[in-house]
Amino acid sequence: MGERPMKFNWLIIACVFLSACNDSDSNMNNKIPPTEITLNATIQNTLDKNSNKFSSACMKDLELCWYKINKSANDKCLPDTIITTDSSSLHLNQTTNITIVVDERVGNQVEDIDVTLRGLPDNSTHEQYKTFIYQLIESIKSSGWEHYYFVEDPRIPGSQVLKIDSPDNVLGYHVSSHPWLDPEYPIDIDCWLKISPFYNWYFYNDGVHLNLKAWRHDSKDNPTKTGTYLITLEFLSEREFWKSSIPENERNRWTDLLPEKLNSFHQTRLIIEQKARAAGIEIDESYHDPSIKAFEQ
């Protein structure tokens, strides 16, 4: 399956992050209603229930529509966003941008959401940002989201980080769900800074997938100590998540083609795990791939 494509739009990124409203502004902040989005509900449901208005643009030839809320990171106060699944709700504070993509070829449901958060002030320390992101991870976990290993990746937990030399691969194999970014095991600042500018943590919840992404931009004056981070959360329905494993011209048959892909992915996992065990690296045998609901119907 490989690493998921990054959805950052480099041309419109506004890397000006301000601190949240101070106490004297709390009343004003409370007057901004949160944006509420329910995964797998209709886009009309989202549009009808929110006073924060979405812009829309469609490409008729592709039968794709984009619904967006874009706020300036310079705004003193920003609305929160609540993402709801069948079994949980995740409250995200101070969101600057929301993008919902609707594929009208398969329906009008909300199955692809990107949410960008306002982070800390420019040139905060890497330690401060690391703490900020791990606090966000704890909020995600407490909302019912669980750590996800890609099916082709070895189930190596973060407890084994000292046995993994590279943040980019495991025993020479590229992996998406890398042990250094296991949400259950925060890493120290030395490991944190050895990771490339892009960080990815993966979660799932009742058939829905979440990719927490951070892009680090080191400061010019003190790059090893301070920087600015762009933090985005991508939510995908089961269908949107697994379709990306299938060639684009065959994605309407993804449920027919996926089993063969899964078998190949699992074989890759077995090979890497066998080599990991031989190298004295522990495998999380308690982890089992979440079921795919489309195959249960």
Protein Blocks (a to p, Z undefined) as FASTA:
>chain_A
ZZaddfbdfkloccbdcddddfklmmmmmmpccddddehiafklmmmmpmbdcdddddfk
lopacddddddfkbmbdcddddddfkbccddehifbdcddddfkloccdfbdcddddddd
ehiafklmmmmmmmmmmmmmmnopacdddfkbccddfklmmmpmbfkbgehiacfblfkl
gfklccdfklmmmpcfbdcddddeehiacdddddddddfklmmlgccdddddddddfklm
mmmmpcfklmmmmmmmmmmmmmmmmmmmmmmmmmmmmnopacdfkbccdddfklmZZ
